[in-house]
């Protein structure tokens, strides 16, 4: 699952990066660095795809002791994540990257300024009781 999460993180630009120097660069240089970054991620994804597949196939004839499933199944997420990561980056380089706007974009969620006030509001919130009577409410134990 880590490798699929890695692919999704690279698709949404959530991968780790050092932006201190990047923000100081002119916009044209930033674009070149971003393109170079995408190409490096594609190469890493292809590497994971090829060698992850080789690893999975080389252990496929072994079986797991308890389940008797092929041991290579443990490693299938490595090539799947690598190829998916490369696919997303190729789409990004070709300009096909689009996101659907969700109901909860970061700009729309107000930040919590006073945590104690937030907890107080949360703990005084009325929660419907779990009985058949929908009119009954109980206090939140928080």
ZASEDO-777085 format. One line per 10 residues: number of its first residue (from 1); for each residue x, y, z of C-alpha. Coordinates in nm, 4 decimals. Layout:
BEGIN
NUM) X Y Z  ...
! end
This chain:
BEGIN
1) 0.0000 0.0000 0.0000  0.2931 0.2329 0.0574  0.3822 0.2276 -0.3098  0.0294 0.3140 -0.4218  0.0201 0.5947 -0.1653  0.3502 0.7172 -0.3039  0.1990 0.7286 -0.6537  -0.1044 0.9238 -0.5336  0.1168 1.1611 -0.3360  0.3307 1.2356 -0.6390
11) 0.0177 1.2924 -0.8476  -0.1094 1.5583 -0.6071  0.2355 1.7135 -0.5469  0.2397 1.5966 -0.1862  0.5866 1.4475 -0.2060  0.8620 1.5842 0.0117  1.0485 1.8770 -0.1357  1.2804 2.1533 -0.0219  1.1120 2.4756 -0.1241  1.3391 2.7270 0.0473
21) 1.5687 2.7620 -0.2543  1.2973 2.6800 -0.5074  1.0885 2.9852 -0.4079  1.3913 3.2126 -0.4534  1.4335 3.1116 -0.8182  1.2750 3.3079 -1.1039  0.9494 3.1642 -1.2447  1.1149 3.0415 -1.5655  1.3806 2.8504 -1.3702  1.1140 2.7105 -1.1368
31) 0.9337 2.5683 -1.4400  1.2553 2.3993 -1.5609  1.3233 2.2574 -1.2129  0.9646 2.1323 -1.1902  0.9940 1.9610 -1.5304  1.3254 1.8050 -1.4301  1.1639 1.6859 -1.1056  0.8814 1.5200 -1.3017  1.1308 1.3454 -1.5324  1.3277 1.2127 -1.2331
41) 1.0060 1.0802 -1.0770  0.9166 0.9089 -1.4066  1.2602 0.7401 -1.4167  1.2243 0.6255 -1.0537  0.8746 0.4940 -1.1286  0.9993 0.2996 -1.4310  1.2852 0.1590 -1.2212  1.0366 0.0471 -0.9528  0.8094 -0.0989 -1.2195  1.0790 -0.3036 -1.3917
51) 1.2753 -0.4230 -1.0895  0.9667 -0.4628 -0.8710  0.8205 -0.6925 -1.1358  1.1463 -0.8901 -1.1543  1.1503 -0.9258 -0.7756  0.7890 -1.0386 -0.7688  0.8387 -1.2936 -1.0462  1.1623 -1.4283 -0.8955  0.9816 -1.5124 -0.5716  0.6589 -1.6311 -0.7334
61) 0.7439 -2.0026 -0.7152  0.7976 -1.9865 -0.3388  0.4872 -2.0183 -0.1262  0.3972 -1.8551 0.2013  0.3910 -2.1047 0.4872  0.0434 -2.0383 0.6251  -0.1599 -1.9254 0.3246  0.0208 -2.1288 0.0565  -0.0065 -1.8253 -0.1727  0.2854 -1.7312 -0.3978
71) 0.5423 -1.5213 -0.2110  0.5658 -1.2906 -0.5116  0.2233 -1.1524 -0.4273  0.3859 -0.9652 -0.1393  0.5878 -0.7597 -0.3862  0.3256 -0.6844 -0.6538  0.2541 -0.3381 -0.5123  0.6090 -0.2259 -0.5953  0.5648 -0.2418 -0.9746  0.2014 -0.1296 -0.9501
81) 0.3024 0.1809 -0.7564  0.5999 0.2496 -0.9829  0.4010 0.2279 -1.3061  0.1152 0.4315 -1.1575  0.3561 0.7001 -1.0401  0.5155 0.7184 -1.3851  0.1739 0.7311 -1.5505  0.0613 1.0242 -1.3346  0.3826 1.2166 -1.3984  0.3609 1.1589 -1.7752
91) 0.0050 1.2906 -1.7697  0.1279 1.5909 -1.5740  0.4092 1.6613 -1.8213  0.1636 1.6376 -2.1116  -0.0732 1.8830 -1.9428  -0.3574 1.6422 -1.8640  -0.3486 1.6984 -1.4893  -0.6854 1.8115 -1.3584  -0.8391 1.7902 -1.0161  -1.2023 1.7898 -0.9260
101) -1.2924 2.0594 -0.6787  -1.4157 1.9043 -0.3584  -1.6560 2.0466 -0.1049  -1.3719 2.0812 0.1439  -1.0916 2.2728 -0.0237  -0.8357 2.4195 0.2145  -0.9432 2.7770 0.1474  -1.2991 2.7044 0.2588  -1.2167 2.5421 0.5936  -1.1722 2.8056 0.8627
111) -0.8699 2.7450 1.0853  -0.9195 2.6651 1.4521  -0.7734 2.9607 1.6413  -0.8667 2.8670 1.9957  -0.8494 2.4930 2.0597  -1.0189 2.5176 2.4016  -1.3143 2.7014 2.2486  -1.3342 2.4421 1.9720  -1.3359 2.1525 2.2226  -1.6002 2.3283 2.4317
121) -1.8264 2.3726 2.1292  -1.7655 2.0141 2.0286  -1.8397 1.8764 2.3753  -2.1625 2.0759 2.4161  -2.2964 1.9549 2.0823  -2.6208 1.7578 2.1066  -2.6014 1.4079 1.9624  -2.9194 1.2120 1.8796  -2.9681 0.9131 2.1068  -2.9383 0.5699 1.9514
131) -3.2907 0.4705 2.0434  -3.5813 0.4328 1.8041  -3.7201 0.7675 1.9212  -3.5600 1.0295 1.6942  -3.6690 1.3151 1.9200  -3.4534 1.2059 2.2153  -3.1108 1.3668 2.2506  -2.8306 1.3123 2.4956  -2.5269 1.5153 2.5887  -2.2024 1.4299 2.4187
141) -1.9724 1.2626 2.6776  -1.6722 1.4504 2.5412
! end
